[in-house]
Amino acid sequence: FPPEPNGYLHIGHAKAMNFNFGQARLAKEQGLGGETIMRFDDTNPTAEKQEYIDSILKNVRWLGNEPAKITYSSDYFQQLYEFALQLIKQGDVYVCHQTKEQVKNSRDCIRNSHIHHATELPQEAYSPWRDTSLEENLMKFEKMRTGQYE
């Protein structure tokens, strides 16, 4: 249950919240630990307000829940950035410029290969960007970080 602090909660949020806190409570009762960390997904600063954070926390408590800890996604941006750099340098990820339609076609190709029990994926399943050099990927990732892509 990572709410975005850009509005008030609705009934769907309450359902997710009660499930998460309820699972933690059950685990704790069974001696398995169990706590709920409330993480605000504050990745859109133009739409977020303290008013919404306060309202969400008030509703969480009104429903009888108390988070073990409150965190914000933005608290981890630097760490996530460093993880991404590490993955790029290891050659495990790359910057891909496929369109939504191209990604859908790749996924459909992969799905069909699995359905037909193919031993190898066809070339169409792969992104044309997967063999981009390490240096170029690092450069493109930096452009992403600095907002040079839409």
Protein Blocks (a to p, Z undefined) as FASTA:
>chain_A
ZZdffbccdfklmmmmmmmmmmmmmmmmnongpadddddddfbfklgcfklmmmmmmmmm
mnopacfbdcdfklmmmmmmmmmmmmmmnopaccdfbdfklmmmmmmmmmmmmmnopabd
cfklpcfklmgcfklmmmmmmmmmnopaZZ
